[in-house]
Amino acid sequence: MLESMQQTVDVLSCIRSYPWIIEMVKSKLFHEICDQHETQQKRRCYFCCDCMIPPFCTTCYKKNDHKGHTLIQTYRSSYQTGVKKETMSKYMDLSGIHIYSINGFPIIYINQRRGNDNHRFRNNVMHKCQVCEWELDAASSALFCSMECKFRSVLGSQLDELMENSEITENSEETDEPVKKKRHRRKGSPHRAPFF
């Protein structure tokens, strides 16, 4: 009981100190095609902690609009967006969050793992995320698969309220058109002979 109260205090103080963390967890635009550089197929992989705008691509980053700002680079692994462990450990307590590895360096996922129901709800898995029940390594002592799951475990429905009431919306960029998410399939549609 005392430990859970301490976790709640830690998470709330983290969110008060770094309000951009909620914006980062809320954003679902990571690694989507950048609206301003669609022809170059640039992916959104940077997040500015000072501006708290939706993620932006490498070309936008090189324009120096964010010079001197705190930027966080995200990485894509297993169709999930992650951040280097050493980067996020400066801003929040990562205890209980599962550490994944990408190209030899440790990362943590921002959003809860999503997958097919067969993977998530297998009965023979002993070690699962306490929130979304995603399978975790049996050797790991982690309780959560991502930052979002840790926040959701501690804050419950308060996290949804914080995400709804946060200052920035996903479509807050200066475009009047709605953001169109392009779906990229790994394989094209099958080209089979028609059945007669």
Secondary structure as UniProt FT lines:
FT   HELIX           2..17
FT   HELIX           20..26
FT   TURN            30..31
FT   HELIX           35..40
FT   STRAND          43..48
FT   TURN            49..51
FT   STRAND          56..57
FT   HELIX           58..62
FT   TURN            63..68
FT   STRAND          71..77
FT   TURN            78..79
FT   STRAND          80..84
FT   HELIX           85..88
FT   TURN            89..91
FT   TURN            95..96
FT   STRAND          100..102
FT   TURN            103..104
FT   STRAND          105..109
FT   HELIX           117..120
FT   TURN            123..124
FT   TURN            130..132
FT   TURN            138..139
FT   HELIX           147..155
FT   HELIX           157..165
FT   TURN            170..171
//
